[in-house]
C-alpha cells in the first residue's frame, strides 16, 4: 500500500513559514489543497516524502512552527480507460 504524507496548518501564515524553512533546508515539498478527508481548516497543506519526516519534525520544533498535524492518506490509483 502506498501513502501520501501531509503537513496540516490552522493558518496560511504558518503554512508559508513552513514552506520557507523547507526551502532553506532543501527538503522537497508540494503545496496542495488540504484533503477534505483530513481537515476542513486551512485551505493549504504541504505534501512531503515520508523519508523527510524526521527533518520536518526537527524544523517544526526548532522554529516553533504551528501545525495541526502530520497525516497520511492511502494513495488512490485511478484507472483511466480511453475509448
C-alpha positions as CSV (number, residue, x, y, z in Angstrom):
1,X,0.0,0.0,0.0
2,X,1.3,3.5,-0.9
3,X,0.5,6.6,1.1
4,X,0.7,10.4,0.6
5,X,2.0,12.4,3.5
6,X,0.7,15.9,4.5
7,X,1.5,18.7,7.0
8,X,-1.7,20.5,8.0
9,X,-2.0,24.0,9.3
10,X,-4.6,26.2,11.0
11,X,-3.5,29.3,9.1
12,X,-1.9,30.2,5.7
13,X,0.8,32.1,7.6
14,X,2.0,29.0,9.4
15,X,2.0,27.1,6.1
16,X,4.1,29.8,4.4
17,X,6.6,29.9,7.2
18,X,7.0,26.1,6.8
19,X,7.5,26.5,3.1
20,X,10.3,29.0,3.7
21,X,12.1,26.6,6.2
22,X,11.7,23.6,3.9
23,X,13.2,25.5,1.1
24,X,16.1,26.7,3.2
25,X,16.8,23.1,4.2
26,X,16.5,21.7,0.7
27,X,13.5,19.4,1.5
28,X,11.2,18.5,-1.4
29,X,7.6,19.5,-0.9
30,X,4.5,20.4,-2.8
31,X,1.8,23.0,-1.7
32,X,-1.6,21.3,-2.2
33,X,-5.2,22.0,-1.2
34,X,-5.9,20.3,2.1
35,X,-7.6,17.0,1.5
36,X,-11.1,17.2,3.0
37,X,-10.7,13.7,4.5
38,X,-8.0,15.2,6.7
39,X,-9.3,18.6,7.7
40,X,-11.7,21.3,7.0
41,X,-9.5,24.1,8.4
42,X,-6.8,26.0,6.5
43,X,-7.1,25.5,2.7
44,X,-3.4,24.7,2.1
45,X,-1.3,21.7,3.1
46,X,2.2,20.6,2.3
47,X,2.7,17.2,0.7
48,X,6.1,15.6,1.6
49,X,8.1,12.4,1.2
50,X,7.9,10.1,4.3
51,X,11.7,9.8,4.5
52,X,11.9,13.5,5.2
53,X,9.6,13.3,8.2
54,X,12.3,13.4,10.9
55,X,13.9,16.5,9.4
56,X,10.5,18.1,9.1
57,X,9.7,17.4,12.8
58,X,13.1,19.0,13.7
59,X,12.2,22.1,11.7
60,X,8.8,22.4,13.4
61,X,10.5,22.1,16.8
62,X,13.4,24.4,16.1
63,X,11.3,27.2,14.6
64,X,8.2,26.6,16.7
65,X,6.0,26.4,13.6
66,X,2.4,25.8,14.5
67,X,1.0,22.8,12.7
68,X,-2.3,21.0,13.2
69,X,-0.7,17.7,12.4
70,X,1.2,15.4,10.1
71,X,-1.2,13.0,8.5
72,X,-1.3,10.4,5.7
73,X,-3.8,9.1,3.2
74,X,-3.8,5.9,1.2
75,X,-2.8,6.8,-2.4
76,X,-5.6,6.1,-4.8
77,X,-4.6,4.7,-8.2
78,X,-7.0,5.7,-10.8
79,X,-7.5,3.7,-13.9
80,X,-8.2,5.8,-17.0
81,X,-9.6,4.0,-20.0
82,X,-9.7,5.6,-23.4
83,X,-12.4,4.7,-25.8
